[in-house]
Amino acid sequence: MIARVLLIAVSVFFTITAGAYSQIQLPDVTGPIIQKIPIFVPNLSSVGPGDPKGQEFAEVLRNDLENAALFNVTAGNEVIGDINNISFQAFFDAGADYLVAGQYQLTGGKIKFAVQLYNVREERPILGRSYEATPGKVREAAHRFADLVMKQITGNDGFFTSKIAFVLGNGRNRNLFLMDYDGANKKQLTRHTSLIMSPDCTPDGNQIVFNSDKVWDQDLYVITLNPPSEKRLTRAFKLEQSAEWSPSGQQLAFSANGDIYVAGAGGKGAVNLTRAASIDVSPTWSPDGSKIAFVSDRGGAPGIYVMNSNGSGVRKISSGGYSTDPSWSPSPQVNKIAFVKLGGSGANIYTINPDGSGEQRLTGAGRNETPSWSPDGHYIAFSSTREGAKDIYIMYLSGENQRRLSQGGGKTFPAWCK
């Protein structure tokens, strides 16, 4: 009878039709964040014996929505046992606009979840899903549902199933790692034990390019995640560094001996775009692939420049101070470049429009470096020493909701992957 109750609930959830997206107006990227959307995510009720792994679903979901910066998340003090008899008035009086409720059941070494998103004001379900997961996959199931909740309420794609590549170590004792976007499930990808820097992921998230001096000088390498493999792309003594995939994934922009090159995805057919009497490094593509931003000292101190992807039309967009680490949002709607500006003993992350207007400072404490945009282009991962050790943080594109993801220090060069 218990199993039948859960299965009936699951079948009902699949029949729910989603409401229209974009139910809220997202904030202007240069202004303060909007008032956060109140959503209640109480613990799930158990059908049969309870288990901490069953409650992990709600815990991960709450953390995801808090990381999104757009929600005011409340756990609530009650578990909703009967999803057919929810007191919407009580949640409305408590300030909720939305509510997530559901059940889980342990069966055959797996956990079955049936979860539903409700519009509290309208007293109706607007999204329902079921999942069956082993204990080690509960987090993934919760991330997937969080993506759907984000899309349903805001119209924006969620980023909760994404990954972040990063470099761990000090000096020439560094390696490349990958973790879930929220810092869980850390996995070592290389055993170079060398000076590794500047990873970047293909648009599909299956390959990561980075530079390493494993064999004498800095060369470009590519890690393929599925099936696992590693390949060295360059072999010339040209200090190839800071590569970034084009939006199509068919080209690589990178620096070599102080010039910007563009090559095919395999590193072949490299073309020098800059050929200037200056040091040009750290290229980053515009969302449509038609332009490249980069760092150059051709005007004196290093600054941020933009050029067409064939090397023409070079122009400086940053002003004042030592500027580096540009990263162009992949979202055409956002269309901003994050970068680092050094001043005194500090380093902070700024954003700027491609024409040089609208410069905005996002961070304040410690050294904040190497920004990397989320796949949807609305969030930024970065490294910071604000709490002593260098770790990975994320924030919303306006600088709101800066949250620490990793612990232990020694983590640099985050690269947000799909």
ZIJO-V565497 format. One line per field, one symbol per residue. ss: DSSP state (h for helix, s for strand, l for the rest). phi: phi as a letter, one per 30 degrees, with the letter a starting at -180 (. if undefined). psi: psi as a letter, one per 40 degrees, with the letter a starting at -180 (. if undefined). Layout:
ss = ???
phi = ???
psi = ???
//
This chain:
ss = lhhhhhhhhhhhhhllllllllllllllllllllllssssslllsslllllhhhhhhhhhhhhhhhhlllsssslllllllllllllhhhhhhllllssssssssssllssssssssssllllssssssssssshhhhhhhhhhhhhhhhhhhhllllllllssssssssllssssssssllllllsslllllslsssssslllllssssssllllllssssssllllsssslllllllsssssslllllssssssllssssssllllllsslllllllsssssslllllssssssllllllssssssllllllsslllllssssssslllllllssssssssllssssssssllllllsslllllssssssslllllssssssllllllssssssllllllssllllllsssssssl
phi = .dddddddddddddddcddddhdbcddddccdddddddbcbdeddccjedaeddddeddddddeddddicbccbdicbcddcdcbdddddddddjdcbbcblbbbdahibbccbbbccdddchbdbabbbbbbdedcdedddddddeddedddcicddcdcdbbdacbkbhccbbcbbbdecjdhdbdcbbdhbdcbhdacdedicbbcacbcecicdbcbbccdbddabbddbbddbhdbhdbddedicbbcacbhibccbbddcididcdcchcdaccbhdbddecidbbcacbcdcjdebcbbbddcjdidadccbiiccahdbcedddddhbcdacccaiccbbcbbaddcjcidbdccbciccbhdbddedicbbcacacecjddbcbbadddjdidbdccbjiicbhdbdcd
psi = dddddddddddddeehhiiiifeihiiheeaiiihihhhhgiiiihgahihdddeddddddddddddeeeihhhdieihhdheefhgddddddeehdihhiaiihhhfeihhhhiihihddefiiehiiiihiideedddddddddddddddddeiiieeeiihiihhaibfgiihihiideeifhhhdifdfaghifiiiideeeihiiiifdgcihihihhhdhihihhhdieigefhifihiideeeihhiihfeihihiideeifhhhddfifihhifihiideeeihiihifeebihihihiieeeifhihdihhihhafihhhehdddfihiihhihbeihihiiiieeeifhhhdidiahhigihiideeeihiiiiedfcihihiiiieeeifhhhdiieiehifihhi.
//
